[in-house]
Amino acid sequence: MLEILEIANKIKNEGGTLYLVGGAIRNKFLNLPITDEDYCITGLTKEKFQAIFPEAKVQGKDFPVFTINNTEFALARKERKSRNRS
């Protein structure tokens, strides 16, 4: 079973960066227990992530979220805005 530091090092060795995001950061600032860890990855494509972690389960098509050891990893994405003209 991969530990988070092993995962982070694999990502770094492939040119990416792993960030802890979401409620865990909020709870840390509020001195509350961290009960949920979600991660965001920059610098890797979906294909590269899957090559590094073939055991990861993927959810979602447009914005994939990968699960390893019940921990979620999302790839950073750019928001796309569309103009709705009526």
MOKA-V305081 format. One record per pair of residues at least 12 apart in sequence whose ideal C-beta (glycine too) atoms are under 10 Angstrom apart, sorted by the first residue. I is the first residue (numbers start at 1). J is the second residue. D is the distance in Angstrom with one decimal. If there is no record, write none. Layout:
i:I j:J d:D
i:I j:J d:D
This chain:
i:1 j:55 d:9.9
i:1 j:68 d:8.9
i:1 j:69 d:5.6
i:2 j:53 d:7.9
i:2 j:55 d:8.2
i:2 j:56 d:9.7
i:2 j:68 d:6.2
i:2 j:69 d:6.4
i:2 j:71 d:9.3
i:3 j:69 d:8.4
i:4 j:18 d:8.1
i:4 j:20 d:8.7
i:4 j:37 d:7.6
i:4 j:39 d:8.0
i:4 j:68 d:9.3
i:4 j:69 d:8.6
i:4 j:71 d:7.1
i:4 j:73 d:10.0
i:5 j:18 d:9.6
i:7 j:39 d:8.2
i:7 j:41 d:9.5
i:7 j:52 d:9.0
i:7 j:53 d:7.5
i:7 j:56 d:9.6
i:7 j:68 d:6.6
i:7 j:69 d:8.7
i:7 j:71 d:8.2
i:7 j:73 d:7.7
i:8 j:20 d:9.7
i:8 j:39 d:8.6
i:8 j:41 d:9.5
i:10 j:49 d:9.8
i:10 j:52 d:5.5
i:10 j:53 d:7.4
i:11 j:39 d:9.2
i:11 j:41 d:6.0
i:11 j:42 d:9.3
i:11 j:43 d:7.9
i:11 j:44 d:6.6
i:11 j:48 d:9.4
i:11 j:49 d:8.0
i:11 j:52 d:7.2
i:11 j:53 d:8.9
i:11 j:73 d:8.7
i:12 j:43 d:9.0
i:13 j:52 d:8.7
i:14 j:43 d:8.1
i:14 j:44 d:6.3
i:14 j:48 d:6.3
i:14 j:49 d:8.6
i:14 j:51 d:8.5
i:14 j:52 d:5.7
i:15 j:42 d:9.7
i:15 j:43 d:5.2
i:15 j:44 d:7.1
i:15 j:48 d:8.3
i:16 j:41 d:5.4
i:16 j:42 d:6.3
i:16 j:43 d:3.8
i:16 j:44 d:3.9
i:16 j:45 d:9.4
i:16 j:48 d:7.7
i:16 j:49 d:7.9
i:16 j:52 d:8.6
i:16 j:75 d:9.0
i:16 j:76 d:9.5
i:17 j:40 d:9.0
i:17 j:41 d:7.0
i:17 j:42 d:5.0
i:17 j:43 d:5.6
i:17 j:44 d:8.8
i:17 j:76 d:9.1
i:18 j:39 d:5.6
i:18 j:40 d:7.7
i:18 j:41 d:5.6
i:18 j:42 d:8.4
i:18 j:43 d:9.5
i:18 j:44 d:9.5
i:18 j:73 d:7.7
i:19 j:38 d:9.6
i:19 j:39 d:6.5
i:19 j:40 d:4.8
i:19 j:41 d:7.5
i:19 j:42 d:7.3
i:19 j:74 d:10.0
i:19 j:76 d:8.4
i:20 j:34 d:8.9
i:20 j:37 d:6.3
i:20 j:38 d:7.6
i:20 j:39 d:6.0
i:20 j:40 d:8.3
i:21 j:37 d:9.0
i:21 j:38 d:5.5
i:21 j:39 d:6.5
i:21 j:40 d:4.7
i:21 j:72 d:9.9
i:21 j:74 d:8.2
i:21 j:76 d:9.7
i:22 j:36 d:7.3
i:22 j:37 d:8.2
i:22 j:38 d:4.3
i:22 j:39 d:8.8
i:22 j:40 d:8.5
i:22 j:72 d:9.3
i:22 j:74 d:9.7
i:23 j:35 d:7.8
i:23 j:36 d:5.4
i:23 j:37 d:8.7
i:23 j:38 d:7.4
i:24 j:36 d:6.3
i:24 j:37 d:5.1
i:24 j:38 d:6.9
i:24 j:39 d:9.2
i:25 j:37 d:9.9
i:25 j:38 d:9.5
i:36 j:71 d:9.4
i:36 j:72 d:9.0
i:37 j:70 d:9.8
i:37 j:71 d:6.0
i:37 j:72 d:8.2
i:38 j:65 d:8.8
i:38 j:71 d:7.9
i:38 j:72 d:5.1
i:38 j:73 d:8.1
i:38 j:74 d:7.2
i:39 j:65 d:9.9
i:39 j:66 d:9.4
i:39 j:68 d:9.5
i:39 j:71 d:6.9
i:39 j:72 d:6.9
i:39 j:73 d:4.8
i:39 j:74 d:7.2
i:40 j:72 d:9.6
i:40 j:73 d:7.7
i:40 j:74 d:5.5
i:40 j:75 d:7.6
i:40 j:76 d:5.5
i:40 j:77 d:9.3
i:41 j:66 d:8.6
i:41 j:73 d:5.8
i:41 j:74 d:7.1
i:41 j:75 d:5.3
i:41 j:76 d:6.5
i:42 j:75 d:7.9
i:42 j:76 d:4.5
i:42 j:77 d:9.9
i:43 j:75 d:9.3
i:43 j:76 d:8.2
i:44 j:73 d:9.8
i:44 j:75 d:6.6
i:44 j:76 d:9.0
i:45 j:75 d:7.6
i:46 j:58 d:8.0
i:46 j:63 d:9.8
i:46 j:64 d:5.6
i:46 j:66 d:8.6
i:46 j:75 d:6.2
i:48 j:75 d:9.5
i:49 j:64 d:8.4
i:49 j:66 d:6.3
i:49 j:73 d:7.5
i:49 j:75 d:6.6
i:50 j:64 d:8.9
i:50 j:66 d:7.8
i:53 j:66 d:6.8
i:53 j:68 d:6.0
i:53 j:73 d:8.3
i:55 j:67 d:9.8
i:55 j:68 d:6.8
i:55 j:69 d:9.2
i:56 j:68 d:5.0
i:56 j:69 d:9.5
i:56 j:71 d:9.9
i:56 j:73 d:7.3
i:57 j:70 d:9.9
i:58 j:73 d:9.9
i:59 j:72 d:8.5
i:59 j:74 d:9.8
i:60 j:74 d:8.8
i:62 j:77 d:8.7
i:62 j:80 d:9.7
i:63 j:75 d:7.9
i:63 j:77 d:5.8
i:64 j:77 d:9.4
